[in-house]
Amino acid sequence: MVAKLNGDNNTSNLLFFSNHGFGATATIEYFTNTDSITSFNKKHLKNADEFIALFYVSGKERTSMNIKTNFI
């Protein structure tokens, strides 16, 4: 799960939650990739700048990870 929440003094906070380390790693990689975050914003954040999103991450031995948005 990833959440972006607005904070004080015009700040924003990204929170990453996962029951496995590779899930957090995959979502952090996704949200630090310019193309991925631009696509996510265009697709899911049309009228909002805050969100809570659930992702499904799969892969073998922490390699070849796949990430899929399940719920926004």
C-alpha positions as CSV (number, residue, x, y, z in Angstrom):
1,M,0.0,0.0,0.0
2,V,1.2,3.5,-0.9
3,A,-0.3,6.7,0.4
4,K,0.4,10.3,-0.4
5,L,-0.8,12.7,2.2
6,N,-0.4,16.5,2.4
7,G,1.4,17.8,5.4
8,D,2.0,21.1,7.1
9,N,3.9,24.0,5.4
10,N,3.1,22.8,1.9
11,T,4.8,19.5,2.3
12,S,3.6,16.0,1.1
13,N,4.5,12.6,2.5
14,L,4.7,9.3,0.7
15,L,4.1,6.3,3.0
16,F,5.0,2.8,1.9
17,F,3.6,-0.3,3.7
18,S,4.3,-3.9,2.7
19,N,4.3,-7.4,4.3
20,H,7.5,-8.2,2.4
21,G,10.6,-6.1,1.6
22,F,10.4,-6.7,-2.1
23,G,6.9,-5.1,-2.2
24,A,8.2,-1.9,-0.6
25,T,11.2,-2.0,-3.0
26,A,9.0,-2.4,-6.1
27,T,6.7,0.5,-5.1
28,I,9.6,2.7,-4.2
29,E,11.2,2.0,-7.5
30,Y,7.9,2.7,-9.2
31,F,7.3,6.0,-7.5
32,T,10.9,7.2,-8.1
33,N,10.7,6.6,-11.8
34,T,9.6,9.7,-13.7
35,D,7.7,7.9,-16.4
36,S,5.8,5.7,-13.9
37,I,4.7,8.5,-11.6
38,T,3.7,10.7,-14.5
39,S,1.5,7.9,-15.9
40,F,0.1,7.2,-12.4
41,N,-0.8,10.8,-11.9
42,K,-2.5,11.1,-15.3
43,K,-4.5,7.9,-14.9
44,H,-5.5,8.1,-11.2
45,L,-5.1,11.6,-9.9
46,K,-7.2,13.8,-12.1
47,N,-8.9,15.8,-9.4
48,A,-6.8,15.0,-6.3
49,D,-3.3,15.3,-5.1
50,E,-3.7,12.9,-2.2
51,F,-4.2,9.1,-2.5
52,I,-4.1,5.7,-0.9
53,A,-3.4,2.9,-3.4
54,L,-3.1,-0.8,-3.1
55,F,-0.6,-2.7,-5.3
56,Y,0.0,-6.3,-6.0
57,V,3.7,-7.1,-6.4
58,S,4.9,-10.4,-7.6
59,G,8.3,-11.8,-8.6
60,K,10.7,-14.6,-8.0
61,E,13.6,-14.3,-5.5
62,R,13.2,-10.5,-5.4
63,T,14.0,-10.2,-9.1
64,S,11.9,-9.6,-12.2
65,M,9.3,-7.9,-10.0
66,N,5.9,-7.0,-11.5
67,I,3.6,-4.4,-10.0
68,K,-0.1,-4.0,-10.6
69,T,-2.4,-1.3,-9.2
70,N,-5.4,-3.0,-7.5
71,F,-7.3,-0.2,-5.9
72,I,-7.1,3.6,-5.7
